[in-house]
Amino acid sequence: MPGTRNTGVLALGGIAVAALLTVIGHLEVNDNLSPWALTISDFAVSDRGGVIDVAMVVLALATVALLYGLRRTGPPQPGRAVELLLGAWVSGLLLAALVPTNEPGTAMTTAAYVHRYASVVAFLALPAAGWLLARRPDLAPAARTLRALVVLSLALAVAMIWSAYPGDRLLIGLAERLLILTEVAVLATVALTQTRAADRAAGVDHGVVVPGKRGVTA
């Protein structure tokens, strides 16, 4: 399955590039911005159209590549639900990249609310997709890891919601970054498992039967 392997590798590459761009985006912003107290969106709006926005688009495209590979190899169910959830994740990322939040310390605008709820949809859709993906036979080797990452991401989402409302934004930046790291780990786990499965299948397909030696391949 060379096509499936290619989509897995492409997804992994996109995830790596998005991570690198995000780190660069944090290093380039004003030193007065705190990653513990401010969200990634707060950093992105200070450098509108900068590398963090590009990183979100790259991550969305990496997910599209991963979804294409999943469609080629996956069962009909829960394939449809997974496609819808991953589509919501991709749409949320792209919308959040295109529509900025408000500057830190200023009043929320309509665009800021659109950005916020697009992010919420994305953050909730990916764990749900990860839980369903853990049920797929081709991802069975990573099922336990996927479920653990999903549970952790939901716990971090609750922590972020608490921080955003009753917690007076206490360490909201830290909670969000841990949440994003965990959710991206779900994508990376699926892509890596998909790539390894394709490699194993290719190895079997390329086996050569040795004449006179039943069941022996070279």
Secondary structure, DSSP 8 states (H G I E B T S, - for coil): -HHHHHHHHHHHHHHHHHHHHHHHHHHHS-TT--TTTS-HHHHHHTTTTSHHHHHHHHHHHHHHHHHHHHHHHS-STTHHHHHHHHHHHHHHHHHHHHS----TTS---HHHHHHHHHHHHHHHHHHHHHHHHTT-GGGGGGHHHHHHHHHHHHHHHHHHHHHHTTTTTTTHHHHHHHHHHHHHHHHHHHHHHHHHHHHHHHHHHT--B-TT-TT-B-
